[in-house]
Amino acid sequence: MRTNYILIDLENVHPKNLAILKGRDFKVIVFVGEKQSKLSFELVDAMQSLGGNAKYIKINGNGPNALDFHIAYYIGNISATDPNCFFHIISKDTGFDPLINHLKSNNILAQREIEITEIPSLKLTHAISVNERADSIIHHLISRGNAKPRTAKSLINTIISLFSKTLNEKELNEVLNELLKRKVIAKSGEKVTYKLPKKGTIKV
């Protein structure tokens, strides 16, 4: 089971919609700047509703990249103990992107979003049409880099998990057929291969 970690750069963004995470399997860490002395009621209330899945980290130091280094440290620390981690850095700071690319090259799943609602697995549960579902799955597969499912069974299990087990058999078959129709996946026996579009060429 993959563990999703949301790491929020509170110096850079003021996240909304944290409440949509309630009841979902996400772990949230809010990184607070050394000079940040006030937190909004909405943020605190939403974090409190997440119980043990949420915590704050007050950073030490106030240099231009102090908070970034703290996030990088916790990513390294967590990934060393949790091989099934997936990191979502919530920040407008593009300086995280080289770190994310390096993590992916080492088969550690990570991506940056500006809003929590941009996290693909959260979008997936709101996708209704076959095309929307296929687009969202493709986006997710692109984000996984070299860690994509390699068998039909593991791909099906991934899709079922992404949609929080809400798809019935007919809907699952429809979205698989759409992926085959678009030729972004190909099956050879039980093996699955991919021909995915480049990141950024698909909007979901």
Secondary structure, 3 states (H helix, E strand, C coil): CCEEEEEEECCCCCCCCHHHHCCCCEEEEEEECCCCCCCCHHHHHHHHHCHHHEEEEECCCCCCCHHHHHHHHHHHHHHHHCCCEEEEEECCCHHHHHHHHHHHHCCCEEEEECCHHHCHHHHHCCCCCHHHHHHHHHHHHHHCCCCCCCEHHHHHHHHHHHCCCCCCHHHHHHHHHHHHHCCCEEEECCEEEECCCCCCCCCC
